[in-house]
Amino acid sequence: MNNDGRRRVNAVIEVEHLHKRYGETVAVDDVSFTVGRGEIFGILGRNGAGKTTTVECLVGLRAPDGGTIRVLGRDPLRDHAEVTRRVGVQLQDGQLQDRLRVGEAMRLYASFYPEPADGTALLEQLGLEGKERMPYGRLSGGQKQRLSIALALIGRPRIAVLDELTTGLDPHARRDTWDLIEAVRAAGVTIVLVTHFMPEAERLCDRVALIDAGRVVHTGTPAELVERSGEPTLEDAYVTLTRRTP
């Protein structure tokens, strides 16, 4: 069995011919990909490429206009409650109220799950020990992103979807966040990483899907896409490979 066949057998996410439009605007046009158990799978593209709409359909927050999605063998719309219990999500616009304290946020999110993780231990693991009484609005950018990861993991998910997790962070905080993502995967969580920051995908992802104008134009490992493009970096490869697409 080849790698693609093994990946399909071990797939925890299967997206086939996904379509989504808003009025006359086609946001997602025939997107297909699979994510294998234990992968860090990147969805890469510039702003407006259709990345966020794709993952919102993936986790059941938006209804697609066409195509099929299976997450852990389930339909994220029809089986939304079950998928929500098994998939942790951090979306780009998922801001909390400034006055909400860290501990309050953790207890609130823990209440959504029948067997949540130990919130105190999770905060300690993510470097937020002692911050339980800190209001969200007083956290630094890096601390907010750490809290986002904690909230995505409080339900003991099998899959974590992280959307533009390091946008706006300084280089030091970004690299700390990358280390956390690798630690989460090492704990057995499959990760879908949505980003327009190519060095991030090159550092973290086992495989990536390049999305442009709502379509997947190429999939593969970062090294495969760099070789396919003849360019020195994934960022250059994205420009070249999407330019070649009709």
C-alpha positions as CSV (number, residue, x, y, z in Angstrom):
1,M,0.0,0.0,0.0
2,N,1.4,3.4,-0.9
3,N,1.6,6.4,1.4
4,D,-1.7,7.9,0.1
5,G,-3.4,4.6,0.7
6,R,-2.1,4.3,4.2
7,R,-3.0,7.9,4.9
8,R,-6.6,7.3,3.8
9,V,-6.9,4.1,6.0
10,N,-5.6,6.2,9.0
11,A,-7.5,9.3,8.1
12,V,-9.3,11.2,10.9
13,I,-10.5,13.9,8.6
14,E,-11.7,13.5,5.0
15,V,-12.9,16.5,2.9
16,E,-14.1,15.8,-0.6
17,H,-15.2,18.4,-3.2
18,L,-16.1,21.0,-0.6
19,H,-18.0,24.1,-2.0
20,K,-19.1,27.2,-0.1
21,R,-20.3,30.6,-1.5
22,Y,-21.6,33.8,-0.1
23,G,-24.0,35.3,-2.6
24,E,-22.0,35.7,-5.8
25,T,-18.7,35.1,-4.1
26,V,-17.2,31.6,-4.2
27,A,-15.1,31.2,-1.0
28,V,-14.3,27.5,-1.3
29,D,-14.3,25.8,-4.7
30,D,-13.9,22.0,-4.8
31,V,-11.5,21.6,-1.9
32,S,-10.4,18.0,-1.1
33,F,-7.8,16.7,1.4
34,T,-7.3,14.1,4.1
35,V,-5.6,14.3,7.4
36,G,-3.9,11.3,9.0
37,R,-4.0,10.4,12.6
38,G,-1.1,12.1,14.5
39,E,-0.2,14.6,11.8
40,I,0.3,18.3,11.9
41,F,-1.5,19.2,8.7
42,G,-1.2,22.7,7.4
43,I,-3.8,24.6,5.4
44,L,-1.7,27.4,3.8
45,G,-2.8,30.4,1.8
46,R,-2.8,34.2,1.7
47,N,-5.5,36.2,3.4
48,G,-8.8,35.6,1.6
49,A,-7.8,32.3,0.1
50,G,-10.6,30.4,1.7
51,K,-8.7,28.8,4.7
52,T,-10.9,29.9,7.5
53,T,-14.2,29.1,5.7
54,T,-12.8,25.6,5.0
55,V,-12.1,25.0,8.7
56,E,-15.4,26.5,9.8
57,C,-17.2,24.0,7.6
58,L,-14.8,21.3,8.9
59,V,-15.9,21.8,12.5
60,G,-19.6,22.4,11.7
61,L,-19.7,26.1,12.2
62,R,-20.9,26.7,8.6
63,A,-23.0,24.5,6.3
64,P,-21.2,23.7,3.0
65,D,-23.1,24.2,-0.2
66,G,-21.6,21.0,-1.6
67,G,-19.2,18.1,-1.0
68,T,-18.8,15.8,2.0
69,I,-16.8,16.1,5.3
70,R,-16.0,13.3,7.7
71,V,-14.3,14.0,11.0
72,L,-13.5,10.9,13.0
73,G,-16.0,9.2,10.7
74,R,-18.8,11.7,11.5
75,D,-20.6,14.5,9.7
76,P,-19.8,17.7,11.6
77,L,-23.3,19.1,11.0
78,R,-25.4,16.1,11.6
79,D,-23.3,14.9,14.5
80,H,-22.2,18.3,15.7
81,A,-22.4,17.6,19.4
82,E,-20.2,14.5,19.1
83,V,-17.7,16.2,16.8
84,T,-17.5,19.2,19.2
85,R,-16.6,16.9,22.1
86,R,-13.7,15.4,20.1
87,V,-12.3,18.4,18.3
88,G,-10.8,21.4,20.0
89,V,-11.0,24.6,18.1
90,Q,-9.1,27.9,18.2
91,L,-10.4,30.3,15.6
92,Q,-8.7,33.6,14.5
93,D,-11.6,35.8,15.8
94,G,-12.1,33.8,19.0
95,Q,-11.5,36.7,21.4
96,L,-12.8,36.6,25.0
97,Q,-14.2,39.4,27.0
98,D,-11.5,41.6,28.5
99,R,-12.8,41.3,32.0
100,L,-13.1,37.5,31.9
101,R,-10.4,36.0,34.2
102,V,-8.2,33.1,33.0
103,G,-9.6,30.7,35.6
104,E,-13.2,31.6,34.8
105,A,-12.6,31.0,31.1
106,M,-11.1,27.6,31.9
107,R,-14.0,26.6,34.1
108,L,-16.5,27.8,31.6
109,Y,-15.0,25.8,28.7
110,A,-14.5,22.7,31.0
111,S,-18.2,22.8,31.7
112,F,-18.9,22.0,28.0
113,Y,-17.3,18.5,28.3
114,P,-18.3,15.4,30.3
115,E,-14.7,14.5,31.2
116,P,-12.5,17.7,30.9
117,A,-8.8,17.8,31.5
118,D,-7.3,19.2,34.7
119,G,-7.4,23.0,34.0
120,T,-4.8,23.9,36.6
121,A,-2.4,21.3,35.2
122,L,-3.1,22.5,31.7
123,L,-2.3,26.1,32.6
124,E,0.9,25.0,34.3
125,Q,1.9,23.0,31.2
126,L,1.3,26.0,29.0
127,G,3.2,28.4,31.2
128,L,0.2,30.2,32.7
129,E,0.5,29.1,36.3
130,G,-0.4,31.8,38.7
131,K,-2.5,33.7,36.1
132,E,-5.9,32.3,37.0
133,R,-7.1,35.6,38.4
134,M,-5.7,37.7,35.6
135,P,-8.3,39.3,33.3
136,Y,-8.0,38.3,29.7
137,G,-7.5,42.0,28.6
138,R,-4.3,42.2,30.7
139,L,-2.6,39.2,29.1
140,S,0.2,39.7,26.6
141,G,-0.3,38.5,23.1
142,G,1.7,35.4,23.7
143,Q,-0.2,34.6,26.9
144,K,-3.5,35.0,25.0
145,Q,-2.4,32.5,22.5
146,R,-1.3,30.1,25.2
147,L,-4.8,30.5,26.8
148,S,-6.3,29.8,23.4
149,I,-4.4,26.5,23.2
150,A,-5.5,25.6,26.8
151,L,-9.1,26.2,25.9
152,A,-8.8,24.2,22.7
153,L,-7.4,21.3,24.8
154,I,-9.6,21.4,27.9
155,G,-12.0,18.8,26.4
156,R,-9.2,16.2,25.8
157,P,-9.7,16.4,22.0
158,R,-8.4,13.9,19.5
159,I,-8.0,16.7,17.0
160,A,-7.1,20.4,17.5
161,V,-7.9,23.0,14.8
162,L,-5.6,26.1,15.3
163,D,-6.4,29.1,13.0
164,E,-3.7,31.7,12.5
165,L,-2.4,31.0,16.0
166,T,0.7,33.2,15.9
167,T,-0.6,36.2,14.0
168,G,0.7,39.4,15.7
169,L,3.2,37.7,18.0
170,D,6.8,38.8,18.3
171,P,9.4,36.3,17.1
172,H,10.2,35.0,20.6
173,A,6.5,34.4,21.5
174,R,6.0,32.8,18.1
175,R,8.8,30.3,18.6
176,D,7.5,29.5,22.1
177,T,4.1,28.8,20.5
178,W,5.6,26.5,17.9
179,D,7.2,24.5,20.7
180,L,3.8,24.2,22.4
181,I,2.2,22.9,19.2
182,E,4.9,20.3,18.8
183,A,4.3,19.2,22.5
184,V,0.6,18.9,21.9
185,R,1.2,16.6,18.9
186,A,3.6,14.6,20.9
187,A,0.8,14.0,23.4
188,G,-1.2,12.3,20.7
189,V,-3.4,15.1,19.3
190,T,-3.8,15.4,15.5
191,I,-3.4,19.1,14.6
192,V,-4.9,21.1,11.7
193,L,-2.8,24.3,11.5
194,V,-4.2,27.2,9.4
195,T,-1.7,29.8,8.5
196,H,-0.5,32.3,5.9
197,F,3.0,32.3,7.6
198,M,5.0,30.0,5.4
199,P,8.1,29.6,7.8
200,E,5.6,28.4,10.4
201,A,4.3,25.6,8.2
202,E,7.8,24.7,7.1
203,R,8.9,24.3,10.7
204,L,5.8,22.4,12.0
205,C,3.8,20.6,9.3
206,D,4.2,17.0,8.2
207,R,2.1,17.8,5.1
208,V,0.4,20.9,3.8
209,A,-2.4,21.9,1.4
210,L,-1.8,25.1,-0.6
211,I,-5.0,27.0,-1.1
212,D,-5.5,29.8,-3.5
213,A,-8.7,31.5,-4.6
214,G,-10.7,28.8,-2.8
215,R,-9.0,25.8,-4.4
216,V,-6.4,23.3,-3.2
217,V,-3.6,23.7,-5.8
218,H,-1.1,21.3,-4.3
219,T,-0.6,19.0,-1.4
220,G,2.5,17.3,0.0
221,T,5.3,17.7,2.5
222,P,6.9,21.1,2.7
223,A,10.1,19.5,1.2
224,E,8.1,17.9,-1.7
225,L,6.5,21.3,-2.6
226,V,9.8,23.1,-2.4
227,E,11.4,20.5,-4.7
228,R,8.4,20.5,-7.1
229,S,8.6,24.3,-7.4
230,G,12.4,24.5,-7.8
231,E,12.4,27.2,-5.2
232,P,14.6,27.5,-2.0
233,T,11.8,28.0,0.5
234,L,8.1,27.1,1.0
235,E,7.1,30.8,0.8
236,D,8.7,31.0,-2.6
237,A,7.2,27.6,-3.6
238,Y,3.7,28.9,-2.7
239,V,4.1,31.9,-5.0
240,T,5.5,29.8,-7.9
241,L,3.0,26.9,-7.6
242,T,-0.1,29.1,-7.3
243,R,1.1,31.2,-10.3
244,R,1.3,28.1,-12.4
245,T,-2.3,27.2,-11.6
246,P,-4.8,28.3,-14.2
